[in-house]
Amino acid sequence: MKSVFIYTVLSFCCLPVAFSQTLAEAKDLYLKGEYAKALPVFETEYATKPNDANINHWYGVCLFETGGDRVQAEKSLLFASQKRIQDSFYYLGQLYTDEFRFAEATEAFNKYESMLKKKDDDARARLEEKRKEMSRLNRVVSNTEDIQIIDSLVVDKTTFLSAYKLSHSSGRLDYFDKVFTSNKRVESTVYFNEKETKIYYAQPEKNGSYTLYSMEKLLDKYGNEKKLSATNFNLTGDLNYPYVMADGVTIYFSAKDYDSLGGYDLFVSRYNMNNDTYLAPERLNMPFNSLYNDYMMVVDEEKGIGWFASDRFQPEGKVCIYTFIPNKTVKIVESDDEKYMAGRARITSIKDTWLKGQNYSQLIALARKAPKEEVKVVRDFEFVINDGNTYYKLADFKNKTARDTYFRVVQMKSDLRSVSEKLDNLRSTYSKSSQEARRTMATEITDLEKKQEQLQRQIPPLEVQARNQEIQDLQ
């Protein structure tokens, strides 16, 4: 009995030593920036010592740095700030910045600066960077677009395209791995235009970063792969999730630029047919973009609605698809209420974006309705062989030589369409251009006219040749 008593006493005596060692290890991890490892210890400490200023500070910082409970992080940091713990003001400023509470962020940063030592240049430099981030975010939030978000749906990220119910005129979307064969998973999508004559997609380069490409349909397969922009739209990092409007000119995509607000940001650009390049992309306003990943912008002109995806405020593996009514021209939210502006920018509530007295039920139903499946008749072309035979696809040919000959015809007709489109565009802009630009355009127009004339002259004889070659097998 005596030995049991001694063991119990020794156990209680040793407990503070083990306790202090654990706390010391957590503090060491904290100083090394390993906040996730330190968090459980500080959480346990907080439960037993909720009025300890240092514990509150460490706990609040770890929650902030790991993306944990922000309400608790603010509560703990506020408690620590009341006890004049210097760095608590620095972290409160960051937390308020992330929540677009800029007046409170400014106040917290000012208090932090007032407590700095005169020669603490490193801390002042870090503070200046945070103030620049706050200033930039403040400008971005003040330019939040006034859009009506009529619906939202949380889905699994792996199947997020199921929420996009495009009308046939807007083309279709699919996953890269379902369209192409790859030896590893490629996290990107493929956009098919309405007639599925052209596709746009992203794929990883040798360095692992994603880049945008397009391909054209050549009879029964896609080919002529082209990188959309030689300069990658002057953006850094991944470019992904393309969508092209029915005009064939306007393209939406996402990019992880060095200047991104979050991970992926949404951009829009336009194709310039004059020089076969894209204009400098524009980053979309909030609420389309956020401090999280925002991607897959789609505008269905037939339905009069759009969709975009975002993982803001979502658990791992989930994504929210927002349905909105596109504006014909950009309209900015106007309000002096910082809290209201923050809510509109963050999409705190989609009902805050609704117009008074407006009923969106029919539009929501239309957005959720999938178009009827069309029975597709495969007709890549129409080529009359004789009175009894008309071919619509390459596989109809019996004679291999004839098939190869007509394949050349198809390629040349594709080139002819491209040349003709460029000529039409150049001629329409010629009269509006400067004298210097006209001289350059005149040379280009002349070259394209020669190429157009050459193709128009070469195609008919090849068609006759293919027809005669095929007739030999039909006799």
Secondary structure, DSSP 8 states (H G I E B T S, - for coil): -HHHHHHHHHHHHHHHHHHHHHHHHHHHHHHTT-HHHHHHHHHHHHHH-TT-HHHHHHHHHHHHHTT--HHHHHHHHHHHHHTT-HHHHHHHHHHHHHTT-HHHHHHHHHHHHHHS-TT-HHHHHHHHHHHHHHHHHHHHHHT-B--EEEEEEEEEGGGGGGG----GGG-EEEEHHHHS--SS----EEEE-TTSSEEEEEEE-TTS-EEEEEEEEETTEEEEEEES-TTGGG--S-EEEEEE-TTSSEEEEEE--TT-SSSSEEEEEEEETTTTEE---EE--TTTS-SS-EEEEEEETTTTEEEEEE-TT--TTEEEEEEEE--SS--B---S-HHHHHHHHHTS-GGGGS-TT---HHHHHHHH-----------S--EEEETTEEE-SGGG-S-HHHHHHHHHHHHHHHHHHHHHHHHHHHHHHHTTS-HHHHHHHHHHHHHHHHHHHHHHHHHHHHHHHHHHHHHHHH-
